[in-house]
């Protein structure tokens, strides 16, 4: 296995998260994530990379969590 290739992909995965990653990062189930997406207008919208692929920036999720702590 090429270690440089792993480092490149891990760099991307640290900044961008899939729905599965987002749920894991927030320590919730995926179904709970989708409920939050539907019900909380302040939740980051994510970015449609392809038609069926949506990714979120980790920093935007961190910012969102910070606003929830302040409430």
C-alpha positions in Angstrom: 0.0 0.0 0.0 1.3 3.5 -0.9 1.5 5.5 2.3 1.6 8.9 0.4 -1.7 8.0 -1.2 -3.2 7.2 2.2 -2.0 10.6 3.5 -3.6 12.4 0.6 -7.0 10.8 1.1 -6.9 11.2 4.9 -6.2 14.9 4.4 -9.4 15.2 2.3 -11.4 13.1 4.7 -10.4 15.3 7.6 -11.9 18.3 5.9 -14.9 16.8 4.1 -17.4 14.4 5.7 -20.0 12.0 4.1 -23.4 11.6 5.9 -22.0 8.5 7.6 -19.0 10.4 8.8 -21.1 13.3 10.0 -23.3 11.0 12.0 -20.3 9.4 13.5 -18.6 12.7 14.1 -21.6 14.0 16.0 -22.0 10.7 17.8 -25.6 10.2 16.5 -27.4 7.7 14.3 -27.8 8.4 10.7 -31.6 8.6 11.0 -31.1 11.3 13.7 -28.8 13.2 11.3 -31.6 13.2 8.7 -34.1 14.4 11.2 -31.8 17.3 12.2 -31.3 18.2 8.5 -35.0 18.4 8.0 -35.9 20.2 11.2 -33.0 22.5 12.0 -32.7 25.4 9.5 -29.3 26.3 11.0 -27.7 23.0 10.3 -25.1 23.3 7.5 -26.6 22.6 4.1 -23.6 20.6 2.8 -22.3 20.5 -0.7 -23.6 18.4 -3.6 -20.5 17.1 -5.2 -22.4 14.7 -7.5 -26.1 14.2 -7.9 -26.3 11.5 -5.3 -23.3 12.6 -3.2 -23.4 15.3 -0.5 -20.5 16.3 1.7 -20.1 18.6 4.7 -17.1 20.7 5.7 -16.0 19.6 9.1 -15.4 23.3 10.1 -19.0 24.2 9.3 -20.2 21.4 11.6 -17.9 22.5 14.3 -19.3 26.1 14.0 -22.8 24.7 14.1 -22.1 22.7 17.3 -20.6 25.8 18.9 -23.8 27.8 18.3 -25.8 25.0 19.9 -23.6 25.1 23.0 -24.2 28.9 23.3 -28.0 28.5 23.2 
